[in-house]
Amino acid sequence: METETPTQPGQLAGCTILAVDDEEQVLRLIQQAFGEANVVLTALTGAEGLTILEKETVDVVLLDLRMGGVMNGVQVLEVIKKRQPDLSVVIHSAYLTQNMPELASADDFIVKPASISQLSGTLLFYANVTRLKRMRSEPG
């Protein structure tokens, strides 16, 4: 029998989160903060994140903009929204500016460093948005 982690109303729990960031420390912090009550998948590159999305059902993506590797965050965002338009993507970066039209398809933006409370509230909201979109698009 599975046991559920008790949570407070409005607390992030029962979600599948994909965190894509080239900083291992950031990924560890996300895992520590949310991994007990959620499934937290992590990727150090955009390509790795996209591979995970091909295999796993994810409720929300937390995506860095500036990453090493072949793809940057903007490119990863474009691919995600093309393949899974209902999936919520939250940009989590220290490099956000007002005029970044290439990020228009992102659902929200959080400037690093962000508090666990801010991340939790935003991820919970957008995980629920993804779930509602999926429910509406299901036949029947």
N, C-alpha and C positions, 0 to 999 in steps of 0.2 A: 504494500500500500504506500502510495506517495504521500508525503507530508508537505503541506504548503507552509511557506514562511509567512508568519503573521505580519500584516502591514497596517499602517494607518491610512485612512482615506486620503487620496491624493498622492500616495507614495508610489514611486516607480517600482513595480513588481510584476512578474509574469510576462515580461517582454523579451523579445530577441533583438539585441542591439548589435550592430556592426560598427566598430570604431576603426577608422582608417587614418593612420598617422605614422609618419616616419620616425617619431620619437618614442622609443620603447618605454620611457618613463611615463609618458602621457597614457599609453595603452595600459600599463600596469595600474595607474591610478584609477582609470575607468573600470578596469576589472575588479579592483579592490572595493571601489565605491558601490558598484552595482551588481557584481557577480554573484552575490549570495542569494538575491531574490529574482535574478534575471539570467537569461543566457546571454553572455557577452562574447561575441566573436571579434577577433582582432586581426588586423592586417597592417603590415609595415609599408606596403606599396599599394598603389591604385590597382595594378594588375591583380595582385593577390586578393584585394577586396572584391573585384569583379568576379574572380573565380569562386569565391565563397558565395556570392549572390546567385551563381548558377546552380549551386547545390543546396542552399539553405533558404528557408522562408524567414525573412527578416522584417521586423516591425518598423525600425527606424535606423538610419545611417548617420553617424557622427563623422564628418569628413574634414580633414585638414586640406588647406589649399596648396601650400608649398611642400612638396614631397620629392624625395629623390626617386630615381627609377625612370622608367619610360614615360609614365603618365603623371601629370599634375592633377590637382584637385578639380580644376575646371573641366578637364577632359573626362575625368571619372564621373563627375556630375552629369555631363552630357550623355554619356553611355548609360548610366543608371536611368535617367529620365526617359531615354529612348526605349530601353528594354522593359522598364517597370515604372510607368508614369504614376501609378498610385502610391509608390513607395516614398515616404517622407525622408528628405535629406536635410540635415542641419549642418551648416558650415561652421567649423570650430577652428578659428585661425587668429593669429596675432596680426595678420596682414589684410585686414578688411578696410576698404575705403568706401566712401559714399557712391562713387561713380564706377561701379563694376557691373555693366550690363550683362556680361557673360554669366553672371550668377543669378539672373532673374528667375531661373527655374528652381532655385533652392527654396526650401520651405521656410527657413529661418537662419539667422546668423548669431553666433556667440563669439565674442572676442576673448582670446586667451590672455591672461589666465582667467578662468571662470570658476565660480564657487560650485561646490557639489550640489548645493541647493538649486542654483540657477540651472545647471545641467539636468538635474533630476526633473524639475518642473517642465522644462522644455522638451526633454526626451519623452516624458509621460504623455504630454499633450500630443506630440506628433506621432507617437506609437498608436495612440487612439485614433488619430486622423487616418492613418494608414489602414487600420482595422475597419473603420467605417467605410472608407472608399472600397475596400475589398468586399465588404458585405453587400454594398449597393451594386457592385458589378457582377456578383454571383447570380447565375440563372435561378429563376423560381422565386 
